């Protein structure tokens, strides 16, 4: 059996242990310390636009706090992109609120501005103005933020950007995660950089960052004893984990370039295969980190299916994966409102994520290429 080729595996840079060892040497093993501060500063510098970043235990925790700080409460409604991972929608339920799912548009596979407007107007007619809009930059592809932001501003609804997959992606030169009131980052083991587990909330003001830190450290009041006037959470990133992040930030640009080269690799393979589209930027306004490269297989043109291709990869011990199953089709969200057509459903039926790691070798690429060419007979 050939060695496993993973969809997206962790890729260390070399200096992670240096920062971890410093934490041990200086006895900064307690939750907070200089690595947390340094990691936040590195992210703020990378994102630019005077962003304020709070390092947290997970991207899901960041999204939960963003909803709380957007005053989402029991019985409220929050608009959420349907084509996404469940972690984009689950925190809505944590708050006791109801998700209102919106379909994708075909260019970016992200939330459709037309369906977004329809959803907002219909919920307002029903007496339920949404409290927030969760926009996801799917697989690193920026959403159409100009159109989305204009709609959100028109109806005065805050945007929360789920940029968990999009660190390093930009729209019109601006970093994903910096358009909304809040941006969410993830450093899970499969992301473009990792802290093994972790995330961050990107804020536009120091006030919002301070509130995030306060809530994420059990909301302890400023008193000599333990006093609490708010419900808090144990959501802060540890100093040890942040040390991994500091080492990863040193190689982030290299990781982005490597992921983009994997995308170009797939473009070259599929350019002469009719009926297979590689997920790519619509125009020069969009710059994707291509965290995951993905394809859309048209079975009517190819006479093939993405599932058969997935199984062909599996036979050679190569991991690939269908696109996210839309949230409005998930049993746990059965009955939630949904607006739009069937774009996300078609993408799920015909889309496949391909191995995209920054640590793939030429030998790995040869194996991937051989499976693709063998399957399509090219």
KEKE-3310 file (N, C-alpha, C; in steps of 0.2 Angstrom, whole numbers, plus 5000, padded with zeros to 4 digits):
npx = (5004:5003:5010:5000:4992:4987:4973:4975:4987:4996:5010:5025:5036:5049:5054:5044:5046:5056:5049:5040:5049:5055:5044:5043:5056:5055:5045:5032:5020:5008:4991:4991:5004:5020:5020:5007:5004:5013:5010:4997:5001:5009:4999:4990:4999:5001:4987:4985:4977:4974:4969:4963:4967:4962:4968:4962:4954:4948:4942:4928:4925:4928:4919:4907:4909:4909:4895:4889:4894:4888:4876:4867:4854:4843:4830:4832:4837:4849:4858:4866:4878:4874:4882:4894:4905:4899:4903:4902:4888:4884:4887:4877:4866:4871:4868:4855:4848:4841:4846:4846:4847:4857:4858:4872:4882:4887:4900:4909:4906:4901:4891:4876:4873:4860:4851:4853:4849:4835:4832:4834:4824:4813:4813:4812:4799:4792:4793:4806:4820:4836:4850:4863:4875:4883:4896:4905:4921:4924:4934:4945:4942:4938:4923:4910:4913:4910:4897:4890:4893:4888:4874:4872:4875:4865:4854:4858:4865:4876:4891:4899:4913:4917:4932:4940:4945:4953:4965:4976:4970:4963:4952:4951:4963:4962:4963:4955:4943:4944:4934:4921:4912:4917:4930:4933:4946:4954:4965:4966:4972:4972:4972:4979:4990:4994:4990:4989:4977:4966:4961:4956:4949:4946:4945:4938:4940:4949:4941:4932:4941:4946:4934:4932:4943:4940:4928:4932:4940:4933:4926:4930:4928:4935:4942:4949:4945:4937:4925:4910:4901:4895:4892:4905:4918:4929:4939:4951:4967:4981:4998:5007:5002:5001:5014:5017:5010:5017:5029:5023:5019:5030:5032:5021:5018:5025:5018:5006:5010:5014:5001:4994:5002:4998:4985:4987:4994:4983:4975:4983:4982:4969:4965:4963:4953:4937:4922:4926:4929:4940:4940:4942:4948:4936:4940:4953:4951:4949:4959:4964:4970:4969:4967:4961:4961:4948:4936:4923:4913:4905:4893:4886:4893:4906:4903:4906:4908:4910:4910:4915:4928:4933:4933:4942:4954:4954:4957:4971:4976:4974:4968:4953:4939:4921:4913:4908:4893:4878:4871:4857:4853:4856:4852:4851:4848:4836:4821:4825:4824:4827:4834:4835:4842:4847:4860:4871:4867:4869:4883:4887:4884:4892:4905:4922:4935:4952:4969:4979:4989:5003:5015:5016:5024:5034:5033:5021:5013:5014:5008:4995:4992:4992:4982:4971:4972:4972:4959:4951:4955:4964)
npy = (4994:5011:5026:5037:5050:5065:5076:5089:5092:5096:5107:5110:5124:5125:5134:5133:5125:5133:5144:5138:5131:5142:5147:5137:5138:5150:5148:5151:5143:5144:5150:5163:5174:5179:5174:5173:5187:5190:5183:5188:5201:5198:5193:5204:5213:5207:5206:5220:5236:5242:5232:5223:5209:5195:5181:5165:5149:5142:5143:5142:5146:5159:5164:5161:5171:5183:5183:5184:5197:5204:5205:5195:5185:5173:5167:5176:5179:5174:5177:5165:5159:5145:5135:5128:5123:5115:5122:5135:5138:5132:5140:5149:5142:5139:5151:5151:5156:5157:5150:5157:5152:5155:5153:5150:5159:5156:5161:5163:5153:5157:5166:5172:5188:5193:5183:5185:5198:5196:5187:5195:5205:5198:5192:5203:5208:5198:5201:5199:5205:5201:5198:5197:5194:5180:5178:5167:5164:5153:5139:5147:5157:5173:5181:5191:5205:5219:5220:5213:5220:5233:5229:5225:5237:5245:5239:5240:5229:5220:5212:5197:5189:5174:5169:5158:5149:5157:5164:5175:5177:5190:5203:5214:5219:5220:5212:5197:5194:5207:5215:5215:5219:5209:5197:5180:5168:5152:5140:5127:5109:5107:5118:5133:5138:5131:5130:5118:5117:5130:5148:5164:5180:5194:5210:5227:5237:5243:5242:5232:5221:5221:5218:5205:5198:5199:5192:5180:5175:5170:5181:5190:5201:5217:5216:5212:5200:5185:5190:5191:5199:5196:5182:5172:5164:5150:5153:5157:5157:5147:5150:5141:5135:5146:5149:5139:5145:5157:5153:5147:5159:5164:5157:5159:5166:5158:5146:5150:5153:5140:5133:5140:5136:5123:5124:5129:5118:5109:5116:5115:5101:5099:5107:5102:5093:5091:5098:5098:5109:5119:5126:5143:5160:5173:5185:5198:5205:5196:5187:5172:5161:5148:5138:5125:5116:5114:5105:5105:5093:5090:5079:5076:5081:5075:5061:5056:5054:5064:5056:5044:5047:5051:5038:5032:5039:5035:5022:5022:5026:5040:5055:5063:5074:5076:5092:5104:5098:5107:5118:5119:5107:5099:5087:5092:5105:5105:5112:5125:5142:5145:5153:5156:5147:5132:5131:5128:5115:5108:5110:5103:5090:5088:5092:5091:5091:5092:5085:5097:5101:5111:5104:5094:5082:5081:5068:5064:5073:5067:5055:5059:5065:5054:5046:5055:5056:5043:5040:5049:5045:5052)
npz = (5000:4996:5003:5013:5006:5012:5013:5018:5028:5043:5043:5048:5052:5058:5068:5078:5090:5096:5101:5110:5119:5125:5132:5141:5147:5153:5162:5157:5157:5161:5156:5149:5142:5135:5122:5117:5117:5107:5096:5093:5089:5078:5069:5068:5062:5050:5045:5044:5042:5054:5063:5077:5087:5095:5102:5103:5109:5099:5082:5082:5095:5093:5084:5092:5102:5094:5090:5102:5106:5096:5101:5100:5105:5114:5103:5093:5076:5064:5049:5039:5028:5018:5012:5019:5033:5048:5059:5057:5058:5070:5082:5082:5086:5099:5105:5107:5096:5079:5064:5048:5033:5018:5000:4989:4976:4959:4955:4966:4975:4987:4998:4991:4985:4980:4985:4998:5000:4998:5008:5020:5018:5018:5031:5039:5035:5041:5054:5060:5061:5056:5067:5064:5050:5044:5034:5024:5018:5007:5007:5006:4996:4992:4997:4988:4994:4992:4987:4997:5009:5006:5006:5019:5026:5022:5028:5041:5048:5057:5050:5051:5048:5043:5041:5043:5034:5026:5029:5023:5011:4999:4995:4983:4987:5001:5016:5019:5033:5038:5034:5040:5056:5064:5062:5059:5063:5060:5067:5066:5064:5051:5044:5035:5042:5058:5075:5081:5088:5089:5087:5082:5085:5075:5077:5075:5083:5098:5110:5107:5106:5119:5126:5121:5126:5139:5140:5136:5146:5157:5161:5172:5185:5189:5203:5219:5223:5217:5207:5197:5185:5173:5161:5158:5148:5145:5134:5130:5121:5124:5131:5127:5115:5108:5105:5095:5085:5083:5077:5066:5059:5054:5042:5035:5022:5013:5014:5009:4996:4992:4992:4983:4972:4971:4967:4954:4948:4947:4939:4927:4925:4922:4911:4898:4900:4897:4905:4918:4930:4938:4954:4954:4955:4951:4945:4944:4956:4966:4977:4981:4994:4991:5000:5001:4986:4973:4963:4951:4944:4929:4926:4915:4904:4906:4908:4919:4937:4952:4964:4960:4956:4968:4974:4966:4969:4983:4982:4979:4991:4993:5000:4997:4996:4997:4994:5007:5014:5012:5024:5026:5022:5032:5044:5058:5057:5051:5045:5047:5041:5023:5009:4992:4977:4970:4970:4979:4982:4970:4969:4980:4976:4965:4967:4972:4984:4983:4986:4995:5002:5008:5010:5001:4990:4975:4970:4976:4969:4957:4959:4961:4949:4940:4945:4941:4927:4923:4927:4920:4907:4900)
capx = (5000:5006:5009:4994:4992:4981:4969:4978:4990:5000:5016:5029:5041:5055:5055:5039:5049:5060:5045:5038:5055:5056:5039:5045:5062:5053:5039:5026:5016:5001:4987:4994:5011:5022:5018:5000:5004:5017:5006:4992:5004:5010:4992:4988:5003:4999:4981:4985:4971:4973:4965:4965:4966:4962:4969:4957:4955:4946:4938:4921:4924:4928:4912:4902:4910:4907:4888:4887:4896:4883:4870:4863:4851:4838:4824:4835:4839:4856:4859:4872:4879:4873:4888:4900:4906:4894:4905:4899:4881:4883:4887:4870:4862:4873:4865:4848:4845:4839:4850:4843:4852:4856:4862:4878:4882:4891:4907:4914:4903:4899:4884:4873:4870:4853:4847:4854:4844:4828:4831:4833:4818:4807:4813:4809:4792:4789:4794:4812:4826:4842:4854:4870:4876:4889:4899:4911:4926:4924:4941:4950:4940:4934:4916:4909:4912:4907:4890:4887:4894:4882:4867:4872:4875:4858:4849:4861:4866:4883:4894:4904:4917:4921:4938:4943:4949:4955:4970:4981:4966:4962:4947:4952:4969:4960:4963:4948:4943:4944:4928:4915:4913:4922:4932:4935:4951:4955:4972:4965:4977:4971:4972:4985:4995:4991:4993:4986:4970:4966:4958:4956:4944:4948:4941:4940:4942:4952:4936:4929:4946:4946:4928:4933:4948:4937:4923:4936:4944:4928:4923:4931:4928:4942:4942:4954:4942:4934:4918:4908:4894:4893:4893:4911:4920:4936:4940:4958:4972:4986:5004:5011:4999:5003:5021:5017:5008:5022:5033:5020:5018:5036:5032:5014:5018:5028:5013:5001:5012:5013:4994:4992:5005:4994:4980:4990:4995:4977:4973:4986:4980:4962:4964:4961:4947:4930:4917:4929:4931:4944:4938:4947:4946:4932:4944:4959:4949:4950:4965:4963:4975:4968:4968:4959:4959:4942:4934:4916:4913:4899:4893:4883:4899:4911:4901:4910:4906:4915:4911:4919:4934:4935:4935:4949:4959:4955:4960:4978:4977:4974:4962:4949:4933:4916:4912:4903:4885:4875:4868:4850:4851:4858:4846:4851:4845:4829:4816:4827:4823:4832:4833:4840:4840:4850:4867:4875:4865:4873:4890:4888:4883:4897:4911:4927:4941:4958:4974:4981:4994:5009:5020:5016:5031:5034:5031:5014:5009:5014:5003:4988:4991:4991:4975:4966:4973:4969:4951:4947:4957:4968)
capy = (5000:5017:5030:5041:5057:5068:5082:5095:5090:5101:5108:5114:5128:5124:5138:5132:5123:5138:5148:5133:5130:5149:5147:5132:5140:5156:5146:5154:5138:5147:5151:5168:5175:5183:5171:5175:5194:5191:5180:5193:5206:5195:5193:5211:5216:5203:5208:5227:5240:5243:5226:5221:5202:5191:5174:5161:5142:5139:5147:5141:5150:5166:5165:5162:5177:5188:5183:5187:5204:5207:5205:5189:5181:5168:5169:5180:5176:5176:5174:5161:5155:5138:5131:5129:5118:5116:5126:5142:5138:5129:5145:5152:5138:5140:5157:5150:5159:5152:5152:5158:5150:5158:5150:5152:5161:5152:5163:5162:5148:5160:5169:5176:5194:5193:5179:5189:5204:5193:5184:5201:5209:5193:5191:5210:5207:5193:5204:5196:5208:5197:5202:5197:5191:5177:5177:5163:5164:5146:5136:5153:5161:5179:5183:5197:5209:5225:5220:5211:5226:5238:5227:5225:5244:5247:5237:5241:5223:5219:5207:5193:5186:5167:5168:5152:5145:5162:5168:5177:5179:5197:5205:5221:5221:5220:5205:5193:5195:5214:5219:5215:5221:5204:5192:5174:5164:5146:5137:5119:5106:5106:5125:5135:5137:5128:5130:5112:5119:5137:5152:5171:5185:5200:5216:5233:5242:5240:5241:5225:5216:5221:5214:5198:5195:5199:5187:5173:5173:5169:5188:5191:5209:5220:5216:5208:5193:5183:5193:5190:5202:5193:5175:5171:5158:5148:5153:5160:5153:5146:5153:5136:5134:5152:5148:5136:5150:5162:5149:5146:5165:5165:5154:5159:5168:5152:5142:5153:5152:5133:5131:5142:5132:5117:5126:5130:5111:5106:5119:5112:5094:5098:5111:5098:5089:5095:5096:5099:5116:5120:5132:5149:5167:5176:5191:5200:5208:5191:5183:5166:5157:5141:5133:5119:5116:5110:5105:5104:5089:5090:5072:5076:5082:5070:5054:5053:5057:5066:5051:5038:5050:5050:5031:5031:5042:5031:5015:5023:5029:5047:5057:5068:5074:5080:5099:5104:5098:5113:5117:5119:5100:5095:5085:5096:5111:5104:5117:5132:5146:5145:5157:5155:5142:5125:5131:5125:5108:5106:5110:5097:5084:5087:5095:5087:5094:5088:5086:5104:5103:5114:5099:5088:5082:5080:5061:5065:5076:5062:5050:5062:5066:5048:5044:5059:5055:5036:5040:5052:5043:5058)
capz = (5000:4995:5009:5013:5004:5015:5010:5020:5034:5046:5040:5053:5049:5061:5074:5083:5096:5099:5106:5115:5124:5128:5137:5147:5151:5157:5166:5155:5155:5163:5150:5146:5142:5129:5115:5116:5114:5101:5091:5091:5086:5071:5065:5067:5057:5044:5042:5043:5043:5062:5066:5084:5086:5101:5101:5107:5109:5092:5078:5084:5101:5091:5081:5097:5105:5089:5090:5109:5106:5092:5105:5098:5111:5113:5099:5088:5070:5061:5042:5038:5022:5019:5009:5024:5038:5053:5064:5055:5060:5077:5088:5082:5091:5106:5108:5107:5090:5074:5058:5042:5028:5011:4995:4986:4969:4956:4954:4971:4979:4993:4999:4985:4987:4978:4989:5005:5001:4998:5015:5025:5017:5020:5038:5041:5034:5046:5061:5063:5057:5058:5071:5061:5044:5044:5028:5024:5012:5006:5004:5005:4991:4995:4995:4985:5000:4991:4987:5003:5014:5004:5008:5027:5029:5020:5033:5047:5051:5057:5046:5054:5042:5044:5037:5045:5028:5021:5031:5017:5005:4999:4990:4981:4991:5008:5019:5022:5040:5040:5031:5045:5062:5067:5058:5063:5060:5063:5066:5067:5062:5043:5041:5031:5047:5063:5082:5083:5089:5091:5083:5084:5083:5072:5079:5072:5089:5104:5114:5105:5108:5126:5128:5119:5131:5146:5140:5135:5152:5162:5163:5179:5186:5192:5210:5222:5224:5211:5206:5190:5183:5166:5160:5154:5144:5145:5127:5128:5119:5129:5129:5123:5109:5104:5103:5089:5080:5081:5072:5059:5056:5050:5036:5032:5015:5010:5014:5004:4989:4990:4991:4976:4966:4970:4963:4947:4946:4945:4933:4921:4923:4920:4906:4892:4902:4896:4910:4925:4932:4944:4958:4953:4956:4945:4941:4948:4962:4971:4978:4986:4997:4989:5006:4997:4979:4972:4956:4949:4939:4926:4924:4908:4899:4907:4909:4926:4943:4957:4969:4957:4956:4975:4976:4963:4974:4989:4980:4979:4997:4992:5003:4994:5000:4994:4996:5012:5013:5014:5031:5025:5020:5037:5049:5064:5055:5047:5046:5047:5034:5018:5004:4986:4973:4971:4968:4984:4982:4964:4971:4984:4972:4959:4969:4976:4987:4981:4991:4994:5007:5006:5011:4996:4986:4967:4970:4978:4963:4951:4960:4960:4942:4937:4946:4937:4920:4922:4928:4914:4901:4896)
cpx = (5004:5005:5003:4996:4986:4979:4973:4981:4995:5007:5020:5034:5048:5057:5049:5042:5053:5055:5042:5043:5056:5050:5040:5051:5060:5047:5033:5021:5009:4998:4990:5001:5013:5021:5011:5000:5008:5013:5000:4995:5006:5004:4990:4992:5002:4993:4981:4978:4969:4969:4968:4963:4967:4962:4965:4958:4953:4942:4931:4920:4924:4922:4907:4903:4908:4899:4886:4888:4891:4876:4865:4860:4846:4832:4826:4836:4845:4856:4866:4872:4878:4878:4894:4900:4901:4896:4903:4892:4880:4883:4880:4866:4864:4870:4858:4844:4844:4843:4845:4848:4851:4861:4868:4877:4887:4898:4911:4912:4901:4893:4882:4870:4863:4849:4848:4849:4837:4827:4830:4827:4812:4807:4810:4802:4789:4791:4801:4818:4832:4846:4861:4870:4883:4891:4905:4915:4928:4931:4946:4947:4936:4927:4915:4907:4909:4900:4887:4888:4889:4876:4867:4872:4868:4853:4852:4862:4873:4885:4899:4907:4920:4926:4943:4948:4953:4961:4975:4977:4964:4956:4949:4958:4968:4960:4956:4949:4943:4939:4923:4917:4918:4924:4935:4941:4952:4962:4972:4971:4977:4972:4979:4991:4991:4994:4991:4979:4970:4962:4959:4950:4947:4943:4943:4942:4945:4947:4933:4934:4946:4940:4929:4938:4944:4932:4926:4940:4939:4925:4924:4932:4934:4941:4947:4952:4939:4926:4916:4901:4892:4895:4900:4912:4927:4939:4947:4963:4978:4993:5008:5009:5001:5010:5021:5015:5013:5027:5030:5019:5024:5036:5025:5014:5021:5022:5007:5003:5012:5006:4992:4996:5001:4988:4982:4991:4989:4974:4976:4984:4973:4960:4961:4955:4941:4926:4919:4931:4935:4942:4943:4944:4942:4936:4949:4957:4949:4957:4964:4969:4975:4970:4966:4958:4953:4940:4926:4916:4906:4898:4890:4888:4904:4909:4904:4907:4911:4916:4915:4926:4937:4937:4941:4955:4960:4958:4968:4980:4978:4968:4959:4943:4927:4916:4908:4896:4882:4871:4861:4848:4853:4852:4846:4848:4839:4824:4818:4825:4828:4830:4838:4837:4843:4857:4872:4873:4869:4880:4892:4888:4889:4904:4915:4933:4947:4964:4978:4987:5000:5016:5020:5022:5029:5031:5023:5010:5009:5009:4996:4987:4989:4984:4970:4966:4970:4961:4948:4950:4961:4975)
cpy = (5006:5021:5035:5048:5061:5074:5088:5094:5096:5101:5113:5118:5127:5128:5137:5130:5128:5142:5144:5132:5137:5149:5142:5135:5146:5155:5149:5148:5139:5149:5157:5170:5179:5180:5173:5182:5194:5188:5185:5199:5204:5195:5200:5215:5213:5206:5216:5230:5241:5238:5225:5214:5199:5184:5170:5153:5139:5144:5147:5146:5158:5168:5166:5169:5183:5188:5186:5195:5208:5207:5200:5185:5176:5171:5174:5176:5178:5173:5171:5158:5148:5133:5132:5123:5120:5121:5134:5143:5136:5135:5149:5149:5139:5146:5157:5154:5154:5155:5152:5157:5153:5154:5153:5155:5157:5154:5161:5156:5151:5163:5173:5182:5195:5190:5182:5194:5201:5190:5190:5204:5204:5192:5197:5210:5203:5195:5202:5199:5204:5201:5202:5193:5187:5175:5172:5163:5157:5144:5142:5158:5167:5179:5189:5203:5216:5225:5218:5216:5231:5236:5227:5232:5247:5246:5237:5234:5221:5212:5203:5188:5179:5166:5163:5149:5150:5167:5169:5178:5186:5198:5213:5224:5221:5213:5203:5193:5202:5218:5220:5218:5216:5200:5186:5170:5158:5144:5130:5116:5106:5113:5127:5136:5135:5130:5123:5112:5126:5141:5159:5175:5191:5205:5222:5239:5239:5238:5234:5220:5215:5217:5207:5195:5194:5193:5180:5171:5173:5176:5190:5199:5211:5221:5211:5201:5191:5185:5193:5194:5200:5186:5175:5164:5156:5147:5155:5155:5153:5149:5148:5135:5140:5152:5144:5141:5155:5159:5149:5153:5167:5162:5154:5161:5162:5147:5144:5152:5145:5131:5134:5139:5125:5118:5126:5123:5108:5109:5116:5105:5094:5103:5108:5093:5092:5093:5096:5106:5116:5127:5138:5155:5170:5181:5193:5204:5203:5188:5178:5163:5150:5136:5126:5120:5112:5110:5103:5099:5088:5083:5071:5077:5076:5062:5051:5057:5059:5060:5045:5041:5049:5043:5029:5033:5037:5025:5016:5027:5037:5050:5063:5069:5078:5087:5098:5103:5104:5112:5117:5111:5096:5093:5089:5102:5111:5109:5124:5135:5145:5149:5156:5149:5135:5125:5127:5117:5105:5105:5104:5090:5083:5090:5091:5092:5089:5089:5093:5106:5106:5110:5093:5088:5081:5072:5061:5067:5071:5057:5053:5063:5059:5045:5048:5057:5048:5036:5043:5050:5048:5057)
cpz = (5000:5002:5008:5011:5007:5011:5012:5027:5037:5043:5044:5049:5052:5067:5079:5090:5100:5104:5111:5121:5128:5134:5143:5151:5155:5162:5164:5152:5157:5156:5146:5146:5135:5122:5113:5113:5108:5095:5088:5087:5079:5067:5064:5062:5050:5040:5040:5045:5050:5065:5073:5084:5094:5100:5106:5106:5103:5088:5080:5090:5098:5088:5086:5101:5101:5090:5097:5109:5101:5095:5102:5104:5109:5109:5093:5081:5067:5054:5042:5031:5023:5017:5014:5029:5044:5058:5063:5058:5068:5082:5088:5087:5098:5109:5109:5101:5085:5067:5052:5036:5021:5006:4993:4979:4966:4955:4960:4976:4986:4993:4993:4987:4986:4983:4997:5006:5002:5005:5020:5024:5019:5028:5041:5041:5039:5053:5064:5059:5060:5062:5068:5054:5044:5037:5028:5018:5011:5003:5003:4999:4994:4992:4991:4990:4998:4991:4994:5009:5012:5007:5016:5029:5027:5026:5040:5051:5051:5053:5051:5049:5045:5039:5040:5040:5024:5024:5025:5011:5005:4994:4989:4985:4998:5011:5021:5029:5043:5038:5036:5051:5066:5061:5062:5059:5064:5062:5068:5063:5054:5040:5038:5035:5053:5070:5085:5084:5091:5085:5085:5082:5081:5074:5076:5077:5095:5109:5113:5107:5115:5129:5126:5124:5137:5146:5140:5141:5158:5165:5170:5180:5189:5199:5213:5223:5217:5211:5199:5189:5176:5166:5156:5151:5145:5138:5125:5126:5124:5127:5125:5116:5104:5101:5096:5083:5078:5076:5066:5055:5052:5043:5032:5024:5011:5009:5009:4997:4987:4989:4984:4970:4966:4966:4955:4944:4944:4939:4926:4920:4920:4914:4900:4894:4902:4902:4917:4925:4938:4948:4958:4954:4950:4941:4946:4955:4968:4971:4983:4988:4994:4994:5004:4990:4978:4965:4956:4943:4936:4923:4917:4903:4900:4906:4915:4932:4948:4962:4966:4957:4963:4977:4972:4967:4980:4988:4980:4985:4997:4995:4998:4997:4996:4997:5003:5010:5016:5020:5031:5024:5026:5042:5055:5063:5051:5050:5047:5041:5030:5012:4998:4982:4975:4970:4973:4984:4976:4966:4975:4980:4967:4961:4973:4978:4986:4986:4989:4998:5004:5007:5006:4991:4979:4966:4971:4972:4958:4952:4959:4953:4938:4938:4942:4930:4919:4923:4922:4907:4897:4896)
residu = (UNK:UNK:UNK:UNK:UNK:UNK:UNK:UNK:UNK:UNK:UNK:UNK:UNK:UNK:UNK:UNK:UNK:UNK:UNK:UNK:UNK:UNK:UNK:UNK:UNK:UNK:UNK:UNK:UNK:UNK:UNK:UNK:UNK:UNK:UNK:UNK:UNK:UNK:UNK:UNK:UNK:UNK:UNK:UNK:UNK:UNK:UNK:UNK:UNK:UNK:UNK:UNK:UNK:UNK:UNK:UNK:UNK:UNK:UNK:UNK:UNK:UNK:UNK:UNK:UNK:UNK:UNK:UNK:UNK:UNK:UNK:UNK:UNK:UNK:UNK:UNK:UNK:UNK:UNK:UNK:UNK:UNK:UNK:UNK:UNK:UNK:UNK:UNK:UNK:UNK:UNK:UNK:UNK:UNK:UNK:UNK:UNK:UNK:UNK:UNK:UNK:UNK:UNK:UNK:UNK:UNK:UNK:UNK:UNK:UNK:UNK:UNK:UNK:UNK:UNK:UNK:UNK:UNK:UNK:UNK:UNK:UNK:UNK:UNK:UNK:UNK:UNK:UNK:UNK:UNK:UNK:UNK:UNK:UNK:UNK:UNK:UNK:UNK:UNK:UNK:UNK:UNK:UNK:UNK:UNK:UNK:UNK:UNK:UNK:UNK:UNK:UNK:UNK:UNK:UNK:UNK:UNK:UNK:UNK:UNK:UNK:UNK:UNK:UNK:UNK:UNK:UNK:UNK:UNK:UNK:UNK:UNK:UNK:UNK:UNK:UNK:UNK:UNK:UNK:UNK:UNK:UNK:UNK:UNK:UNK:UNK:UNK:UNK:UNK:UNK:UNK:UNK:UNK:UNK:UNK:UNK:UNK:UNK:UNK:UNK:UNK:UNK:UNK:UNK:UNK:UNK:UNK:UNK:UNK:UNK:UNK:UNK:UNK:UNK:UNK:UNK:UNK:UNK:UNK:UNK:UNK:UNK:UNK:UNK:UNK:UNK:UNK:UNK:UNK:UNK:UNK:UNK:UNK:UNK:UNK:UNK:UNK:UNK:UNK:UNK:UNK:UNK:UNK:UNK:UNK:UNK:UNK:UNK:UNK:UNK:UNK:UNK:UNK:UNK:UNK:UNK:UNK:UNK:UNK:UNK:UNK:UNK:UNK:UNK:UNK:UNK:UNK:UNK:UNK:UNK:UNK:UNK:UNK:UNK:UNK:UNK:UNK:UNK:UNK:UNK:UNK:UNK:UNK:UNK:UNK:UNK:UNK:UNK:UNK:UNK:UNK:UNK:UNK:UNK:UNK:UNK:UNK:UNK:UNK:UNK:UNK:UNK:UNK:UNK:UNK:UNK:UNK:UNK:UNK:UNK:UNK:UNK:UNK:UNK:UNK:UNK:UNK:UNK:UNK:UNK:UNK:UNK:UNK:UNK:UNK:UNK:UNK:UNK:UNK:UNK:UNK:UNK:UNK:UNK:UNK:UNK:UNK:UNK:UNK:UNK:UNK:UNK:UNK:UNK:UNK:UNK:UNK:UNK:UNK:UNK:UNK:UNK:UNK:UNK:UNK:UNK:UNK:UNK:UNK:UNK:UNK:UNK:UNK:UNK:UNK:UNK:UNK:UNK:UNK:UNK:UNK:UNK:UNK:UNK:UNK:UNK:UNK:UNK)
# end
